[in-house]
Amino acid sequence: MPGSLDPGCDTAYGGIVSVPRIVLDTNVLVSGLRSRLGSAFRVLTAIADGKVEVALSVPLVLEYEDALLRATNLSATEIRQVVAYLCSVGYLQKVYFLWRPFLRDPGDDLVLELAVAAGASQIVTFNQRDFRGVERFGVSAIEPRDLLVQLGEIDHGNA
């Protein structure tokens, strides 16, 4: 449930339904908005369908906006609409504790910090190597197609 205080629970249908809480690396969002053909777009669809809950923080939302401005043909208005939508359906989390520097890229550190603070089980990224060692924090880094297999959206053989 957007803004829920209980990690991984959705009560929209009157009961508690567990959905995975993830953090979406910027590269997956950009890829999903650049093409409707790949696994990244299907992850965005899974978010829209409520099959997975995306955790967000202010620093990550600002990174999303910046990357979308640089790496897509979307207008500033379209980018604001995408980000506003994600904020309306996402789990909004303040990050009070920084683990920096842990990863090579400070932009990746903010993704890890959000995952830990929000109790997310996974970071969905195309750059798993950039997130080596996050298992220490109880988080795994997986590719979009692996999340789709977990959700039953694609067959493991088609991944």
N, C-alpha and C positions, 0 to 999 in steps of 0.2 A: 504494500500500500504506500503510495507516495507520502513521504515524510514520516512514515511509521517509526516508532521507537523500538520495535521488535524486529531484529535482523531476520530477513528471510521469510517473513510471514505476510500474507495477503488476506485480508478479511472482506474483500469486495463482495463475495458471494455468501456471506453469513457464516462461513466456517474458516478455519485456518488452513490455508493451502501453502505449502512450502514451495517457494521458487528460489532458484539460485540468485544470490546477489553478486554482481560482478562490477568491476571497474573496466571501462572501455578505454584502451589506449587511443591516443589521438589518431594514430595511423589507421586504425580500424574505422573510426568515424569518417575520416576523409575518404578512404577507399569506398565505403558504403554509400557515400553521397556522390561519388564520381561515377559509379557504375552499378546498375541493378542486376548484374550478371553473377557476381561473386558471393562468397560466403559472408563477407562483411555486410553486404546489403541484407542478407538473410538474418544476420544477428540483429540488425536494426529493426527488421520486421518482427523478430521474436520479442524485442523490447516493446514494440507497439502492441503486440498481441498479449502482453502480460505474462509471457512464458519465462521471462527472466527480468530481474530488477537491476537497474543500473544505478550505481552510487555516484554522486557528484559532490564536488566542493567548489568554492568560488575560484581558487587558483586553476583548477582543471577546466572549468567553464571558460575562463579567460583564455586559457591555452587553446581550447577548442575553437573559440571565435577567431583567434589570431591565425591558427593553422588553416581554417576554412577560408579565410580571406586570401591567404597566400596560395593555397593549393587547389582551389576549386573555381569554377566559373559562376558560382552563386553570387547573387547580389548581397549587399550588406543587409537589406531587408529580409531576404530569404534566410540568411545565416541567423539573424536574430529570431526568426520564426522557428528554425530548427532547434536552436539552443533553448528558446522559451518552452518548446514542446518537451524537450528532454528534462528540463527543470520541473515541468508540471507532472511528469510521470515518474521521475527518478526519486531516489532516496537521498535527500539532502543531508550532508554530514559536515560538521565543523571539525577541523583537524587541530587538536591541541598539542600534540607531541610530534616533533620532527625527528626523523631517524637519519638525518643527513650528516655527512655524506655516506651513503651506503652503496648506491649504484653509481655507475660511471657518469650518467647524465642527470643533472639536477631536475630536468623535466620528468625523468622516470622516477626519481625519488618522490615527487609529489603524487604520482600515481600509486606508488607503494604505500605512502603515508595514508592516503585516502582509503586504500583497501584495508589496511590494518584498523584504522579508526572506525570504518563502517562495518567491520565484520564480514567483508566480502570474501568469498571462497576463492575467487579467481580474478586474475587480470587477463583480459582478452587482448592479445597483441599479435602482430605479424613479426615482432622482433623478440622472440623468447630469450635469445642470448643476452639481450639487454637487461633481463630480469633474473639473471642467475643468482641464486642464493635466497630468493624471496620465500622459499619453503621454510626458512628459519622463523618466519612470522606467521606460519600457518596459512599461507596463500600460495597458489600455484599460478604460473603463467602458461596460458594455453592459446593456441591459434583459434580463429573463428570457426573453422571446420570442426575442431575437436569439441567446441561448445555445442555446435549443431548436432553432433553425434550424441552427446550426453542428453540433449533435449529430445532426442528421437526425431529430429527434423530431417536428418539424412541418415542413410544406412552406412555403417562403418566401412563397408566395401566401396561405397561411393565417395568416401571422404578423401 
